[in-house]
Amino acid sequence: MELARRVMSIQPSPTLAVDAKAKALKAEGVDVISFGVGEPDFRTPAHICAAAKKAIDDGYHGYTPADGLPELKKAVVEKFKRDNGLTYGLDQVIINVGGKHSSYLLMQALVNEGDEVIVPAPYWVSYPPMVILAGGVPVVLPTQEADDFKLRPEQVEAAITPRTKAIFINSPSNPTGGVYSADELKPIAEICAKKGVIIISDEIYEPILFDGRKFVSTASLGDEIFAHTVTLNGVSKAYAMTGWRIGYMAGPAPIIKACAKIQSQSTSNPTAIAQKAAVEAINGPQDEVEKMRAEFERRRGYIVGRLAAMKGVTCPNPGGAFYVFPNLSAYFGKKWGDKVIQGSVDLSAYLLEEAHIATVPGAAFGEDACVRFSFATSQELIAKGMDRLEEGLAKLA
């Protein structure tokens, strides 16, 4: 049987693969501490669950419009106005089956065969495969640890060609936790807008910011930038609703209409009950969001301190999200039994098999020197995991 070439050109999500392997080891009785998956370890707030239960009891079990429940689209429009100072019409908003679906639809709607999409590295693991599946070419732009893994404007300008269709910007970042300020983001966005490049601003970690930082939405930085930006967001990270699968995006009406057309022929509408819950998440009390953010900040302080104290490890202090991305390349070339640690893939395998901690190799994000740790787990498990990491690294000869 011959499969489509586009399927053969990509790999399954490495973060989900790590999570699956960790769960398999746990099922065998191995005490694995997982730093792998990017999923809040909190329960969905009770008032949101209550809204879903009410929808079930009210018999809200049918189809909604393919591009989303009007009530939810209105809530999203109001959210953008309230939190980001952005004015969108209902025809500029679509509700998707999670944030990942938003990115996938955009690639399908924007990219023709051979078109280029700029992907800053380290990148979220799914960006390049989505470009490839649309027939495009991911143009990976490496960033530097010394720059907090952020793009420089001159770097972006040099990368734009007549084939460049779009650029991904993710702030706060997965995997680095880096956060762009307005002064850092605006010149990059101005270059893209001037050259007609669509800016895909992935803002899924918007409320998870540390040290008093204020969030900056790319589309808010000027009229021309607004006209060239598609903003991606959702309820997964902010409200601990990963499994509810509700994402949303806003941008120029023709792009949103094209995405809605594709959605109508693929998934149809997101789950009706989950959409009702998302209305409550966006419109309801936000106290639980702040409680989660504060706990993530506390954990960040601890894990960064532990990593920074380890021999040969450097670790940028993330400004947001719930990841650290330490440089562990000092351990490359060292031996694990009769094996030599050649890079982050080998090191993550060693840490899982010998130290029983699950991490994601930086190679999956386009930066082999590093390994990603999610601190979306309890303080107790973080402490235990850091002990295992320190002991495991010390054993490498």
Backbone hydrogen bonds, N-H to C=O, Kabsch-Sander energy under -0.5 kcal/mol:
donor,donor_aa,acceptor,acceptor_aa,energy
3,L,1,M,-0.6
7,V,4,A,-0.9
8,M,4,A,-1.4
9,S,5,R,-1.0
10,I,7,V,-1.2
17,A,13,S,-1.9
18,V,14,P,-2.4
19,D,15,T,-2.0
20,A,16,L,-2.3
21,K,17,A,-2.3
22,A,18,V,-2.5
23,K,19,D,-2.3
24,A,20,A,-2.0
25,L,21,K,-2.2
26,K,22,A,-2.2
27,A,23,K,-2.1
28,E,24,A,-1.0
29,G,26,K,-1.8
30,V,25,L,-2.5
32,V,30,V,-1.6
33,I,356,H,-2.3
34,S,32,V,-0.6
35,F,33,I,-0.6
35,F,358,A,-2.9
39,E,37,V,-1.5
48,I,45,P,-0.9
49,C,45,P,-1.8
50,A,46,A,-2.5
51,A,47,H,-1.3
52,A,48,I,-1.6
53,K,49,C,-2.4
54,K,50,A,-2.3
55,A,51,A,-1.9
56,I,52,A,-2.0
57,D,53,K,-2.7
58,D,54,K,-2.5
59,G,56,I,-1.6
60,Y,55,A,-3.0
61,H,59,G,-2.0
68,G,65,P,-2.1
72,L,69,L,-0.7
73,K,69,L,-2.5
74,K,70,P,-2.5
75,A,71,E,-1.6
76,V,72,L,-2.3
77,V,73,K,-2.5
78,E,74,K,-2.4
79,K,75,A,-2.2
80,F,76,V,-2.6
81,K,77,V,-1.8
82,R,78,E,-2.8
83,D,79,K,-3.1
84,N,79,K,-0.6
84,N,80,F,-1.5
85,G,81,K,-0.9
86,L,80,F,-2.0
88,Y,86,L,-0.6
92,Q,89,G,-2.1
93,V,90,L,-1.2
94,I,249,M,-2.2
95,I,67,D,-2.5
96,N,247,G,-3.2
98,G,96,N,-1.9
102,S,98,G,-1.3
103,S,99,G,-1.7
104,Y,100,K,-2.1
105,L,101,H,-2.8
106,L,102,S,-2.1
107,M,103,S,-2.1
108,Q,104,Y,-2.2
109,A,105,L,-2.2
110,L,106,L,-2.3
111,V,107,M,-2.2
114,G,135,G,-2.8
115,D,112,N,-2.4
116,E,163,R,-2.9
117,V,137,V,-2.2
118,I,166,A,-2.6
119,V,139,V,-2.7
121,A,141,L,-3.1
123,Y,365,F,-2.4
127,Y,124,W,-1.8
130,M,126,S,-1.9
131,V,127,Y,-1.9
132,I,128,P,-2.4
133,L,129,P,-2.8
134,A,130,M,-1.0
134,A,131,V,-0.6
135,G,132,I,-2.0
136,G,131,V,-2.6
137,V,115,D,-3.0
139,V,117,V,-2.9
140,V,138,P,-0.9
141,L,119,V,-1.8
143,T,121,A,-1.6
147,D,144,Q,-1.1
148,D,145,E,-1.9
149,F,144,Q,-2.8
150,K,147,D,-0.8
155,Q,152,R,-0.7
156,V,152,R,-1.7
157,E,153,P,-2.5
158,A,154,E,-1.9
159,A,155,Q,-1.1
160,I,156,V,-1.1
160,I,157,E,-0.5
164,T,161,T,-1.8
165,K,116,E,-3.4
166,A,116,E,-1.1
167,I,198,I,-2.2
168,F,118,I,-2.3
169,I,200,I,-2.8
171,S,169,I,-0.5
171,S,202,D,-1.3
173,S,178,G,-1.8
177,G,173,S,-1.8
185,L,181,S,-2.3
186,K,182,A,-2.7
188,I,184,E,-0.6
189,A,185,L,-2.5
190,E,186,K,-2.7
191,I,187,P,-1.8
192,C,188,I,-2.0
193,A,189,A,-2.7
194,K,190,E,-2.4
195,K,191,I,-1.6
196,G,193,A,-1.2
197,V,192,C,-2.9
198,I,165,K,-2.3
199,I,228,H,-3.2
200,I,167,I,-3.2
200,I,198,I,-0.6
201,S,199,I,-0.9
201,S,230,V,-2.4
202,D,169,I,-3.0
202,D,200,I,-0.9
203,E,201,S,-0.9
203,E,232,L,-2.9
206,E,203,E,-1.9
208,I,205,Y,-1.9
209,L,207,P,-1.4
210,F,319,G,-2.6
213,R,210,F,-1.4
218,T,216,V,-0.5
220,S,217,S,-2.1
221,L,218,T,-1.9
222,G,219,A,-0.6
226,F,222,G,-2.8
227,A,223,D,-2.0
228,H,224,E,-0.7
228,H,225,I,-1.0
229,T,226,F,-1.2
230,V,199,I,-2.8
231,T,229,T,-0.5
231,T,250,A,-3.0
232,L,201,S,-2.8
232,L,230,V,-0.5
233,N,248,Y,-2.8
235,V,246,I,-2.0
239,Y,235,V,-1.7
240,A,237,K,-0.5
241,M,235,V,-0.6
241,M,236,S,-1.9
242,T,236,S,-0.5
244,W,241,M,-1.2
245,R,241,M,-0.7
245,R,242,T,-0.9
247,G,96,N,-2.1
248,Y,233,N,-2.8
249,M,94,I,-2.1
250,A,231,T,-2.0
251,G,92,Q,-1.8
255,I,252,P,-0.7
256,I,252,P,-2.1
257,K,253,A,-2.8
258,A,254,P,-1.9
259,C,255,I,-2.3
260,A,256,I,-2.3
261,K,257,K,-1.9
262,I,258,A,-1.9
263,Q,259,C,-2.6
264,S,260,A,-2.3
265,Q,261,K,-0.9
265,Q,262,I,-0.6
266,S,263,Q,-1.3
268,S,263,Q,-2.9
275,Q,271,T,-2.0
276,K,272,A,-1.8
277,A,273,I,-2.0
278,A,274,A,-2.1
279,V,275,Q,-1.8
280,E,276,K,-1.5
281,A,277,A,-2.1
282,I,278,A,-2.5
283,N,279,V,-2.6
284,G,280,E,-2.5
290,E,286,Q,-1.5
291,K,287,D,-2.0
292,M,288,E,-2.3
293,R,289,V,-2.5
294,A,290,E,-2.6
295,E,291,K,-1.9
296,F,292,M,-2.5
297,E,293,R,-2.2
298,R,294,A,-1.9
299,R,295,E,-2.3
300,R,296,F,-2.6
301,G,297,E,-2.0
302,Y,298,R,-1.5
303,I,299,R,-2.8
304,V,300,R,-2.5
305,G,301,G,-1.5
306,R,302,Y,-2.3
307,L,303,I,-2.5
308,A,304,V,-2.7
309,A,305,G,-1.1
310,M,307,L,-1.5
313,V,310,M,-1.8
314,T,327,N,-1.4
319,G,177,G,-1.3
320,G,177,G,-1.3
321,A,208,I,-2.2
323,Y,320,G,-0.6
324,V,373,F,-2.4
327,N,314,T,-3.1
328,L,326,P,-0.7
328,L,369,A,-1.9
329,S,369,A,-0.6
330,A,312,G,-0.5
331,Y,328,L,-2.0
332,F,329,S,-1.6
333,G,341,I,-3.8
334,K,331,Y,-1.4
336,W,339,K,-3.1
339,K,336,W,-2.2
341,I,334,K,-3.2
342,Q,340,V,-0.9
347,L,343,G,-2.2
348,S,344,S,-2.6
349,A,345,V,-2.0
350,Y,346,D,-2.4
351,L,347,L,-2.6
352,L,348,S,-2.0
353,E,349,A,-2.6
354,E,350,Y,-3.1
355,A,350,Y,-0.9
356,H,351,L,-0.5
357,I,351,L,-2.1
358,A,33,I,-2.5
359,T,357,I,-0.5
360,V,372,R,-1.8
362,G,370,C,-2.0
364,A,361,P,-1.6
365,F,362,G,-1.8
366,G,363,A,-1.1
367,E,362,G,-2.4
370,C,367,E,-1.4
371,V,326,P,-1.7
372,R,360,V,-2.9
373,F,324,V,-2.5
374,S,35,F,-2.7
375,F,322,F,-2.1
375,F,373,F,-0.5
377,T,375,F,-1.4
382,I,378,S,-2.4
383,A,379,Q,-2.5
384,K,380,E,-2.2
385,G,381,L,-2.8
386,M,382,I,-2.6
387,D,383,A,-1.9
388,R,384,K,-2.0
389,L,385,G,-2.5
390,E,386,M,-2.6
391,E,387,D,-2.3
392,G,388,R,-2.9
393,L,389,L,-2.9
394,A,390,E,-1.7
395,K,391,E,-1.0
395,K,392,G,-0.5
396,L,392,G,-0.6
396,L,393,L,-1.1
397,A,335,K,-1.6
